[in-house]
Protein backbone atom coordinates (compact mmCIF):
# COMPACT_ATOMS: atom_id res chain seq x y z
CA UNK A 1 0.00 0.00 0.00
CA UNK A 2 2.83 2.39 0.85
CA UNK A 3 4.45 1.66 -2.52
CA UNK A 4 1.18 2.39 -4.33
CA UNK A 5 0.72 5.65 -2.42
CA UNK A 6 4.33 6.67 -3.14
CA UNK A 7 3.89 5.94 -6.85
CA UNK A 8 0.75 8.02 -7.02
CA UNK A 9 2.50 10.93 -5.29
CA UNK A 10 4.92 11.13 -8.23
CA UNK A 11 2.13 11.40 -10.81
CA UNK A 12 0.96 14.68 -12.25
CA UNK A 13 -2.64 15.80 -11.63
CA UNK A 14 -3.49 14.86 -15.22
CA UNK A 15 -2.04 11.36 -14.81
CA UNK A 16 -4.05 10.89 -11.60
CA UNK A 17 -7.24 11.76 -13.47
CA UNK A 18 -7.81 15.38 -12.53
CA UNK A 19 -6.77 18.18 -10.17
CA UNK A 20 -8.49 16.68 -7.13
CA UNK A 21 -8.43 12.98 -8.01
CA UNK A 22 -6.44 10.81 -5.61
CA UNK A 23 -6.44 7.42 -3.90
CA UNK A 24 -7.75 6.60 -0.42
CA UNK A 25 -6.11 3.77 1.51
CA UNK A 26 -8.93 2.35 3.59
CA UNK A 27 -7.29 -0.49 5.50
CA UNK A 28 -10.33 -2.81 5.37
CA UNK A 29 -9.81 -6.11 7.15
CA UNK A 30 -9.91 -9.44 5.33
CA UNK A 31 -10.31 -13.09 6.25
CA UNK A 32 -8.78 -16.24 4.90
CA UNK A 33 -6.41 -19.08 5.53
CA UNK A 34 -2.69 -18.99 6.11
CA UNK A 35 -1.91 -19.30 2.42
CA UNK A 36 -3.57 -18.64 -0.92
CA UNK A 37 -4.61 -15.64 -2.99
CA UNK A 38 -7.46 -13.51 -1.68
CA UNK A 39 -9.01 -10.40 -3.17
CA UNK A 40 -9.31 -7.51 -0.70
CA UNK A 41 -12.20 -5.55 -2.24
CA UNK A 42 -12.04 -2.37 -0.14
CA UNK A 43 -8.31 -2.06 0.30
CA UNK A 44 -7.94 0.70 -2.27
CA UNK A 45 -10.46 3.21 -3.57
CA UNK A 46 -10.03 5.93 -6.17
CA UNK A 47 -12.01 9.07 -5.38
CA UNK A 48 -13.49 11.18 -8.12
CA UNK A 49 -13.33 15.01 -7.99
CA UNK A 50 -17.06 15.12 -8.70
CA UNK A 51 -19.99 13.94 -6.56
CA UNK A 52 -20.35 10.94 -8.95
CA UNK A 53 -17.40 8.66 -8.14
CA UNK A 54 -15.96 6.39 -10.81
CA UNK A 55 -15.38 2.61 -10.41
CA UNK A 56 -12.63 1.80 -7.91
CA UNK A 57 -9.70 -0.56 -8.37
CA UNK A 58 -9.12 -3.64 -6.20
CA UNK A 59 -6.02 -5.33 -4.84
CA UNK A 60 -5.12 -9.04 -4.88
CA UNK A 61 -3.26 -10.23 -1.77
CA UNK A 62 -1.42 -13.35 -0.72
CA UNK A 63 -1.78 -14.08 2.97
CA UNK A 64 1.31 -16.11 3.87
CA UNK A 65 2.90 -17.48 7.01
CA UNK A 66 6.53 -16.36 7.42
CA UNK A 67 8.46 -17.29 10.59
CA UNK A 68 5.24 -17.98 12.50
CA UNK A 69 3.85 -14.56 11.53
CA UNK A 70 1.13 -13.74 9.01
CA UNK A 71 2.16 -11.31 6.28
CA UNK A 72 0.18 -9.72 3.44
CA UNK A 73 1.90 -9.74 0.05
CA UNK A 74 0.40 -7.54 -2.66
CA UNK A 75 0.16 -9.42 -5.95
CA UNK A 76 -1.51 -6.97 -8.31
CA UNK A 77 -4.03 -4.18 -8.70
CA UNK A 78 -6.95 -4.59 -11.06
CA UNK A 79 -9.82 -2.62 -12.52
CA UNK A 80 -12.66 -4.61 -10.98
CA UNK A 81 -15.63 -2.74 -9.57
CA UNK A 82 -15.03 -2.92 -5.84
CA UNK A 83 -18.66 -2.31 -4.89
CA UNK A 84 -19.72 -5.33 -6.98
CA UNK A 85 -16.98 -7.41 -5.41
CA UNK A 86 -18.05 -6.19 -1.97
CA UNK A 87 -21.56 -7.55 -2.60
CA UNK A 88 -20.13 -11.00 -3.25
CA UNK A 89 -17.77 -10.74 -0.27
CA UNK A 90 -20.61 -9.63 1.98
CA UNK A 91 -22.76 -12.58 0.91
CA UNK A 92 -19.94 -14.90 1.91
CA UNK A 93 -19.27 -12.94 5.08
CA UNK A 94 -22.85 -13.26 6.30
CA UNK A 95 -22.39 -17.00 6.13
CA UNK A 96 -19.74 -16.74 8.85
CA UNK A 97 -21.55 -14.16 11.00
CA UNK A 98 -20.20 -10.82 9.72
CA UNK A 99 -22.64 -7.82 9.98
CA UNK A 100 -24.70 -6.86 6.95
CA UNK A 101 -23.16 -4.03 4.93
CA UNK A 102 -19.81 -4.20 6.68
CA UNK A 103 -17.79 -5.07 3.57
CA UNK A 104 -18.83 -2.05 1.51
CA UNK A 105 -19.18 0.43 4.36
CA UNK A 106 -15.72 2.02 4.30
CA UNK A 107 -15.63 2.22 0.52
CA UNK A 108 -19.07 3.86 0.30
CA UNK A 109 -18.26 6.28 3.12
CA UNK A 110 -15.03 7.34 1.43
CA UNK A 111 -16.88 8.12 -1.79
CA UNK A 112 -19.62 10.09 -0.03
CA UNK A 113 -17.22 12.11 2.12
CA UNK A 114 -15.06 12.93 -0.89
CA UNK A 115 -18.15 14.15 -2.76
CA UNK A 116 -19.18 16.27 0.26
CA UNK A 117 -15.76 17.85 0.48
CA UNK A 118 -16.16 18.79 -3.16
CA UNK A 119 -19.19 20.91 -2.19
CA UNK A 120 -17.09 23.34 -0.14
CA UNK A 121 -14.74 24.14 -3.00
CA UNK A 122 -14.90 27.78 -4.03
CA UNK A 123 -16.86 28.80 -0.91
CA UNK A 124 -16.12 31.55 1.60
CA UNK A 125 -16.59 30.50 5.23
CA UNK A 126 -16.88 33.01 8.07
CA UNK A 127 -15.66 31.74 11.43
CA UNK A 128 -16.62 33.68 14.57
CA UNK A 129 -14.06 33.24 17.35
CA UNK A 130 -10.95 31.08 17.03
CA UNK A 131 -10.88 29.92 20.65
CA UNK A 132 -7.81 28.69 22.48
CA UNK A 133 -5.17 26.12 21.69
CA UNK A 134 -7.69 23.41 22.70
CA UNK A 135 -9.47 24.16 19.42
CA UNK A 136 -6.37 23.54 17.28
CA UNK A 137 -8.02 20.36 15.94
CA UNK A 138 -10.47 22.66 14.09
CA UNK A 139 -7.63 23.89 11.89
CA UNK A 140 -6.33 20.37 11.34
CA UNK A 141 -9.79 19.23 10.25
CA UNK A 142 -10.10 22.28 7.99
CA UNK A 143 -6.86 21.37 6.26
CA UNK A 144 -8.11 17.79 5.81
CA UNK A 145 -11.21 19.21 4.10
CA UNK A 146 -9.05 21.15 1.65
CA UNK A 147 -9.62 24.58 3.20
CA UNK A 148 -6.83 27.14 2.95
CA UNK A 149 -5.09 26.67 6.28
CA UNK A 150 -1.41 26.67 7.16
CA UNK A 151 0.02 24.02 9.43
CA UNK A 152 0.30 24.73 13.15
CA UNK A 153 3.88 24.99 14.26
CA UNK A 154 5.49 23.60 17.42
CA UNK A 155 5.84 26.99 19.06
CA UNK A 156 3.33 27.62 21.81
CA UNK A 157 2.39 30.64 23.80
CA UNK A 158 2.39 33.21 21.01
CA UNK A 159 -0.57 35.47 21.45
CA UNK A 160 -2.80 35.47 24.50
CA UNK A 161 -4.38 32.11 23.68
CA UNK A 162 -1.37 29.98 22.88
CA UNK A 163 -0.42 28.19 19.67
CA UNK A 164 2.07 29.37 17.08
CA UNK A 165 3.28 29.27 13.49
CA UNK A 166 6.46 27.86 12.10
CA UNK A 167 6.16 29.93 8.88
CA UNK A 168 5.29 33.51 7.91
CA UNK A 169 1.59 34.40 7.79
CA UNK A 170 -0.50 33.06 4.92
CA UNK A 171 -0.49 35.18 1.75
CA UNK A 172 -3.07 34.91 -1.04
CA UNK A 173 -0.37 34.11 -3.57
CA UNK A 174 0.98 31.05 -1.75
CA UNK A 175 -2.28 29.61 -0.38
CA UNK A 176 -3.29 26.15 -1.59
CA UNK A 177 -6.39 25.76 -3.73
CA UNK A 178 -9.64 25.43 -1.88
CA UNK A 179 -12.33 27.38 -0.06
CA UNK A 180 -11.35 30.33 2.09
CA UNK A 181 -11.80 30.99 5.81
CA UNK A 182 -12.42 34.52 7.09
CA UNK A 183 -11.98 34.84 10.85
CA UNK A 184 -13.52 37.35 13.27
CA UNK A 185 -11.54 37.25 16.51
CA UNK A 186 -11.29 39.47 19.60
CA UNK A 187 -7.56 38.89 20.15
CA UNK A 188 -5.55 40.80 17.51
CA UNK A 189 -2.47 38.69 18.36
CA UNK A 190 -4.21 35.32 18.10
CA UNK A 191 -2.11 32.56 16.54
CA UNK A 192 -4.88 31.82 14.01
CA UNK A 193 -4.37 35.23 12.37
CA UNK A 194 -1.73 33.66 10.11
CA UNK A 195 -3.79 30.55 9.32
CA UNK A 196 -6.71 32.15 7.49
CA UNK A 197 -7.28 34.08 4.27
CA UNK A 198 -8.76 37.15 6.00
CA UNK A 199 -8.30 38.09 9.66
CA UNK A 200 -10.87 40.54 11.03
CA UNK A 201 -9.99 41.70 14.56
CA UNK A 202 -13.06 42.83 16.46
CA UNK A 203 -13.54 42.84 20.24
CA UNK A 204 -16.82 41.03 20.98
CA UNK A 205 -15.98 39.77 24.48
CA UNK A 206 -18.89 41.67 26.07
CA UNK A 207 -21.49 39.18 24.86
CA UNK A 208 -24.42 40.88 26.55
CA UNK A 209 -24.18 43.26 23.58
CA UNK A 210 -24.17 40.57 20.89
CA UNK A 211 -26.99 42.23 18.93
CA UNK A 212 -24.80 45.31 18.58
CA UNK A 213 -21.73 43.18 17.81
CA UNK A 214 -23.60 41.37 15.03
CA UNK A 215 -24.41 44.69 13.34
CA UNK A 216 -20.77 45.77 13.60
CA UNK A 217 -19.51 42.48 12.13
CA UNK A 218 -21.93 42.81 9.21
CA UNK A 219 -20.64 46.33 8.57
CA UNK A 220 -17.07 45.02 8.72
CA UNK A 221 -17.88 42.35 6.12
CA UNK A 222 -19.52 44.89 3.81
CA UNK A 223 -16.54 47.22 4.07
CA UNK A 224 -14.24 44.39 2.98
CA UNK A 225 -16.56 43.27 0.19
CA UNK A 226 -16.97 39.81 1.73
CA UNK A 227 -20.09 37.72 1.10
CA UNK A 228 -19.64 34.47 3.05
CA UNK A 229 -21.47 31.33 1.98
CA UNK A 230 -21.49 30.00 5.56
CA UNK A 231 -21.05 31.37 9.08
CA UNK A 232 -20.33 29.26 12.15
CA UNK A 233 -18.45 29.11 15.45
CA UNK A 234 -16.74 26.43 17.52
CA UNK A 235 -15.99 28.71 20.48
CA UNK A 236 -18.70 28.39 23.12
CA UNK A 237 -18.68 32.10 23.96
CA UNK A 238 -19.46 33.08 20.36
CA UNK A 239 -22.31 30.74 19.40
CA UNK A 240 -25.05 33.35 19.90
CA UNK A 241 -23.10 35.99 17.98
CA UNK A 242 -22.56 33.51 15.12
CA UNK A 243 -26.30 32.76 15.00
CA UNK A 244 -27.10 36.49 14.84
CA UNK A 245 -24.55 37.12 12.09
CA UNK A 246 -25.85 34.11 10.18
CA UNK A 247 -29.37 35.53 10.35
CA UNK A 248 -28.12 38.95 9.22
CA UNK A 249 -26.42 37.40 6.20
CA UNK A 250 -29.57 35.52 5.26
CA UNK A 251 -27.86 32.16 5.75
CA UNK A 252 -29.45 29.04 7.11
CA UNK A 253 -28.51 28.13 10.67
CA UNK A 254 -29.80 27.62 14.21
CA UNK A 255 -32.28 30.28 15.32
CA UNK A 256 -30.65 32.85 17.64
CA UNK A 257 -33.52 32.44 20.13
CA UNK A 258 -32.92 28.68 20.32
CA UNK A 259 -29.18 29.16 20.81
CA UNK A 260 -29.84 31.69 23.59
CA UNK A 261 -32.11 29.19 25.38
CA UNK A 262 -29.42 26.51 25.20
CA UNK A 263 -26.61 28.86 26.19
CA UNK A 264 -28.14 29.86 29.54
CA UNK A 265 -28.25 26.77 31.75
CA UNK A 266 -31.12 27.65 34.08
CA UNK A 267 -33.18 28.90 31.14
CA UNK A 268 -32.61 25.58 29.36
CA UNK A 269 -34.01 23.57 32.27
CA UNK A 270 -36.91 25.95 32.88
CA UNK A 271 -37.88 25.71 29.22
CA UNK A 272 -37.69 21.91 29.21
CA UNK A 273 -39.81 21.67 32.36
CA UNK A 274 -42.64 23.26 30.37
CA UNK A 275 -42.31 20.72 27.53
CA UNK A 276 -44.60 17.90 28.69
CA UNK A 277 -45.66 16.36 25.39
CA UNK A 278 -44.13 13.19 24.01
CA UNK A 279 -43.12 9.81 25.36
CA UNK A 280 -41.01 10.48 27.26
CA UNK A 281 -41.55 14.26 27.42
CA UNK A 282 -38.46 16.52 27.44
CA UNK A 283 -39.47 17.59 30.96
CA UNK A 284 -38.44 14.13 32.17
CA UNK A 285 -34.79 14.99 31.49
CA UNK A 286 -34.76 18.43 33.15
CA UNK A 287 -33.22 19.02 36.58
CA UNK A 288 -34.56 21.50 39.21
CA UNK A 289 -32.37 24.59 39.41
CA UNK A 290 -32.51 28.27 40.39
CA UNK A 291 -30.52 31.27 39.21
CA UNK A 292 -28.34 33.10 41.74
CA UNK A 293 -27.71 36.77 40.98
CA UNK A 294 -26.69 37.71 44.53
CA UNK A 295 -26.39 36.24 48.03
CA UNK A 296 -30.03 37.10 48.63
CA UNK A 297 -31.05 34.47 46.06
CA UNK A 298 -29.30 31.62 47.89
CA UNK A 299 -31.93 31.13 50.59
CA UNK A 300 -34.77 31.27 48.07
CA UNK A 301 -32.99 28.74 45.85
CA UNK A 302 -32.30 26.48 48.84
CA UNK A 303 -36.04 26.23 49.45
CA UNK A 304 -36.58 24.81 45.95
CA UNK A 305 -33.40 22.77 45.36
CA UNK A 306 -32.53 19.98 47.81
CA UNK A 307 -28.99 19.60 49.17
CA UNK A 308 -26.45 18.34 48.32
CA UNK A 309 -26.58 20.50 45.21
CA UNK A 310 -24.24 21.76 42.51
CA UNK A 311 -23.34 25.46 42.30
CA UNK A 312 -21.83 26.71 39.05
CA UNK A 313 -21.68 29.65 36.64
CA UNK A 314 -24.84 30.30 34.65
CA UNK A 315 -22.95 30.73 31.36
CA UNK A 316 -19.85 28.78 32.40
CA UNK A 317 -17.71 26.51 30.26
CA UNK A 318 -14.88 24.07 30.82
CA UNK A 319 -16.07 23.08 34.29
CA UNK A 320 -14.65 26.26 35.87
CA UNK A 321 -16.47 27.26 39.05
CA UNK A 322 -18.44 24.01 39.49
CA UNK A 323 -18.68 22.76 43.08
CA UNK A 324 -20.73 20.38 45.20
CA UNK A 325 -22.25 22.21 48.16
CA UNK A 326 -23.74 20.43 51.18
CA UNK A 327 -25.79 23.31 52.57
CA UNK A 328 -26.66 26.99 52.15
CA UNK A 329 -23.55 28.06 54.08
CA UNK A 330 -21.21 26.32 51.62
CA UNK A 331 -23.19 27.83 48.75
CA UNK A 332 -22.72 31.34 50.22
CA UNK A 333 -18.97 30.74 50.62
CA UNK A 334 -18.56 29.42 47.07
CA UNK A 335 -20.61 32.29 45.63
CA UNK A 336 -18.43 34.79 47.48
CA UNK A 337 -15.27 33.34 45.93
CA UNK A 338 -16.68 33.29 42.41
CA UNK A 339 -18.19 36.77 42.59
CA UNK A 340 -14.87 38.10 43.90
CA UNK A 341 -12.42 36.25 41.62
CA UNK A 342 -14.37 35.91 38.36
CA UNK A 343 -15.86 39.23 37.33
CA UNK A 344 -15.28 39.52 33.57
CA UNK A 345 -13.56 37.83 30.64
CA UNK A 346 -10.18 39.27 31.55
CA UNK A 347 -10.16 37.24 34.80
CA UNK A 348 -10.53 33.91 32.96
CA UNK A 349 -10.97 34.07 29.15
CA UNK A 350 -13.24 31.59 27.43
CA UNK A 351 -15.49 30.46 30.29
CA UNK A 352 -18.51 32.63 29.57
CA UNK A 353 -17.77 35.66 31.76
CA UNK A 354 -18.60 37.89 28.80
CA UNK A 355 -22.21 37.05 29.69
CA UNK A 356 -21.70 37.98 33.35
CA UNK A 357 -20.83 35.98 36.46
CA UNK A 358 -24.33 34.98 37.59
CA UNK A 359 -24.58 31.52 39.13
CA UNK A 360 -27.16 28.78 39.48
CA UNK A 361 -27.91 26.14 42.07
CA UNK A 362 -28.82 22.76 40.54
CA UNK A 363 -30.00 19.54 42.14
CA UNK A 364 -27.21 16.96 42.36
CA UNK A 365 -27.86 14.05 39.99
CA UNK A 366 -26.18 10.70 40.82
CA UNK A 367 -24.88 8.40 38.10
CA UNK A 368 -22.21 8.23 35.44
CA UNK A 369 -21.44 11.24 33.24
CA UNK A 370 -21.53 11.08 29.44
CA UNK A 371 -21.27 13.39 26.43
CA UNK A 372 -23.41 12.99 23.32
CA UNK A 373 -22.39 14.75 20.10
CA UNK A 374 -25.37 15.01 17.76
CA UNK A 375 -25.63 15.73 14.04
CA UNK A 376 -29.16 17.01 13.35
CA UNK A 377 -30.62 18.09 10.01
CA UNK A 378 -34.16 19.47 9.80
CA UNK A 379 -34.88 17.94 13.20
CA UNK A 380 -33.77 14.47 12.12
CA UNK A 381 -30.89 12.64 13.73
CA UNK A 382 -28.12 11.85 11.24
CA UNK A 383 -25.39 10.76 13.64
CA UNK A 384 -24.60 10.47 17.33
CA UNK A 385 -21.41 9.77 19.27
CA UNK A 386 -21.61 8.80 22.93
CA UNK A 387 -18.49 9.16 25.09
CA UNK A 388 -17.91 8.17 28.70
CA UNK A 389 -16.34 10.58 31.19
CA UNK A 390 -14.12 9.05 33.82
CA UNK A 391 -15.15 9.27 37.48
CA UNK A 392 -15.24 12.92 38.48
CA UNK A 393 -13.27 14.24 41.44
CA UNK A 394 -15.61 15.92 43.88
CA UNK A 395 -16.26 18.55 45.06
CA UNK A 396 -15.10 20.28 41.84
CA UNK A 397 -16.27 17.48 39.49
CA UNK A 398 -12.97 17.40 37.62
CA UNK A 399 -13.15 14.81 34.84
CA UNK A 400 -10.40 12.21 34.96
CA UNK A 401 -10.70 10.54 31.55
CA UNK A 402 -12.79 10.19 28.41
CA UNK A 403 -13.59 7.08 26.37
CA UNK A 404 -14.97 7.22 22.82
CA UNK A 405 -17.02 5.38 21.69
CA UNK A 406 -18.87 4.55 24.88
CA UNK A 407 -18.45 1.24 26.67
CA UNK A 408 -22.13 1.27 27.68
CA UNK A 409 -24.50 -1.39 26.31
CA UNK A 410 -26.34 -0.41 23.15
CA UNK A 411 -29.66 0.10 24.95
CA UNK A 412 -28.14 2.55 27.46
CA UNK A 413 -26.44 4.49 24.69
CA UNK A 414 -29.78 4.66 22.86
CA UNK A 415 -31.37 6.17 25.99
CA UNK A 416 -28.73 8.89 26.11
CA UNK A 417 -29.04 9.68 22.40
CA UNK A 418 -32.83 9.85 22.61
CA UNK A 419 -32.68 12.16 25.63
CA UNK A 420 -30.10 14.43 23.99
CA UNK A 421 -32.08 14.65 20.75
CA UNK A 422 -35.40 15.38 22.47
CA UNK A 423 -33.83 18.13 24.58
CA UNK A 424 -32.28 19.79 21.51
CA UNK A 425 -35.52 19.61 19.56
CA UNK A 426 -37.51 21.02 22.47
CA UNK A 427 -35.13 24.00 22.66
CA UNK A 428 -35.54 24.66 18.93
CA UNK A 429 -32.13 23.33 17.83
CA UNK A 430 -33.12 21.56 14.61
CA UNK A 431 -30.07 22.07 12.38
CA UNK A 432 -26.47 21.75 13.46
CA UNK A 433 -23.93 19.80 15.48
CA UNK A 434 -24.49 19.94 19.24
CA UNK A 435 -22.73 18.65 22.35
CA UNK A 436 -25.02 17.48 25.15
CA UNK A 437 -23.80 16.56 28.65
CA UNK A 438 -25.93 14.11 30.62
CA UNK A 439 -25.91 11.91 33.70
CA UNK A 440 -27.15 8.31 33.51
CA UNK A 441 -28.48 7.09 36.84
CA UNK A 442 -31.13 4.83 38.33
CA UNK A 443 -33.88 7.14 37.04
CA UNK A 444 -32.49 7.18 33.50
CA UNK A 445 -30.82 10.04 31.61
CA UNK A 446 -30.87 13.55 33.10
CA UNK A 447 -29.62 16.64 31.34
CA UNK A 448 -26.71 18.67 32.69
CA UNK A 449 -26.35 21.19 29.86
CA UNK A 450 -26.51 21.71 26.11
CA UNK A 451 -23.56 23.24 24.30
CA UNK A 452 -25.01 24.66 21.05
CA UNK A 453 -21.73 24.15 19.21
CA UNK A 454 -19.99 20.86 18.59
CA UNK A 455 -17.14 19.97 20.93
CA UNK A 456 -17.79 22.98 23.10
CA UNK A 457 -17.07 21.06 26.29
CA UNK A 458 -15.60 17.68 25.41
CA UNK A 459 -13.81 15.88 28.23
CA UNK A 460 -10.49 15.57 26.48
CA UNK A 461 -8.89 16.98 23.36
CA UNK A 462 -8.33 13.43 22.12
CA UNK A 463 -12.05 12.78 22.20
CA UNK A 464 -12.64 15.89 20.14
CA UNK A 465 -10.04 14.86 17.58
CA UNK A 466 -11.78 11.52 16.99
CA UNK A 467 -14.97 13.11 15.69
CA UNK A 468 -13.42 16.20 14.10
CA UNK A 469 -13.37 14.89 10.50
CA UNK A 470 -17.11 14.18 10.69
CA UNK A 471 -18.48 16.97 12.90
CA UNK A 472 -16.14 19.90 12.41
CA UNK A 473 -16.83 21.35 8.96
CA UNK A 474 -20.08 19.62 7.88
CA UNK A 475 -22.07 22.46 9.56
CA UNK A 476 -21.23 24.40 6.38
CA UNK A 477 -23.57 22.10 4.46
CA UNK A 478 -26.58 23.14 6.55
CA UNK A 479 -26.12 26.67 5.27
CA UNK A 480 -26.51 25.32 1.73
CA UNK A 481 -29.47 23.04 2.61
CA UNK A 482 -27.33 19.96 1.90
CA UNK A 483 -27.97 16.81 3.94
CA UNK A 484 -24.56 15.65 5.25
CA UNK A 485 -23.42 12.04 5.39
CA UNK A 486 -22.13 10.63 8.68
CA UNK A 487 -20.12 7.44 9.33
CA UNK A 488 -22.29 4.40 9.88
CA UNK A 489 -20.13 2.99 12.66
CA UNK A 490 -17.78 4.56 15.24
CA UNK A 491 -14.08 4.03 15.42
CA UNK A 492 -12.63 1.54 17.93
CA UNK A 493 -12.84 2.66 21.55
CA UNK A 494 -10.02 4.87 22.82
CA UNK A 495 -9.47 6.38 26.22
CA UNK A 496 -7.59 9.57 27.11
CA UNK A 497 -6.65 10.95 30.54
CA UNK A 498 -8.25 14.34 31.07
JOFENFEN-V535675 format. One record per residue. SS is DSSP state (hx for helix, st for strand, lp for the rest). Layout:
ss
SS
SS
//
This chain:
ss
lp
hx
hx
hx
hx
hx
hx
hx
hx
lp
lp
lp
hx
hx
hx
hx
lp
lp
lp
lp
lp
st
st
st
st
lp
lp
lp
lp
lp
lp
lp
lp
lp
lp
lp
st
st
st
st
lp
lp
lp
st
st
st
st
lp
lp
lp
lp
lp
lp
lp
lp
lp
lp
st
st
st
st
st
st
st
st
st
lp
lp
st
st
st
st
st
st
st
st
st
st
lp
lp
lp
hx
hx
hx
hx
hx
hx
hx
hx
hx
hx
hx
hx
hx
lp
lp
lp
lp
lp
lp
lp
hx
hx
hx
hx
hx
hx
hx
hx
hx
hx
hx
hx
hx
hx
hx
hx
hx
hx
lp
lp
lp
lp
st
st
st
st
st
lp
lp
lp
lp
hx
hx
hx
hx
hx
hx
hx
hx
hx
hx
hx
hx
lp
lp
lp
lp
lp
lp
lp
st
lp
lp
lp
lp
lp
lp
lp
lp
lp
lp
lp
lp
st
lp
lp
lp
lp
lp
lp
hx
hx
hx
lp
lp
lp
lp
lp
st
st
st
st
st
st
lp
lp
lp
lp
lp
hx
hx
hx
hx
lp
lp
lp
st
st
st
st
lp
lp
lp
lp
lp
hx
hx
hx
hx
hx
hx
hx
hx
hx
hx
hx
hx
hx
hx
hx
hx
hx
hx
lp
lp
lp
lp
lp
st
st
st
lp
lp
lp
hx
hx
hx
hx
hx
hx
hx
hx
hx
hx
hx
hx
hx
lp
lp
lp
lp
lp
lp
lp
hx
hx
hx
hx
hx
hx
hx
hx
lp
hx
hx
hx
hx
hx
hx
hx
hx
hx
lp
lp
lp
lp
st
lp
lp
st
hx
hx
hx
hx
lp
lp
lp
st
st
st
st
lp
lp
lp
hx
hx
hx
hx
hx
hx
hx
hx
hx
lp
lp
lp
lp
st
st
st
st
st
lp
lp
lp
lp
lp
lp
lp
lp
lp
st
st
st
lp
lp
hx
hx
hx
hx
hx
hx
hx
hx
hx
hx
hx
hx
hx
hx
lp
lp
lp
lp
lp
lp
lp
lp
lp
lp
lp
hx
hx
hx
lp
lp
lp
st
st
st
st
st
lp
lp
lp
lp
st
st
st
st
st
st
st
st
st
st
lp
lp
st
st
st
st
st
st
st
st
st
st
lp
lp
lp
st
lp
lp
lp
lp
st
lp
lp
st
st
st
st
lp
lp
lp
lp
lp
hx
hx
hx
hx
hx
hx
hx
hx
hx
hx
hx
hx
hx
hx
hx
hx
hx
hx
lp
lp
lp
lp
st
st
st
st
st
st
st
st
st
st
lp
lp
st
st
st
st
st
st
st
st
lp
lp
lp
lp
lp
lp
lp
lp
lp
hx
hx
hx
hx
hx
hx
hx
hx
hx
hx
hx
lp
lp
lp
hx
hx
hx
hx
hx
lp
lp
lp
lp
lp
lp
lp
lp
lp
lp
lp
lp
lp
lp
st
st
st
st
lp
//
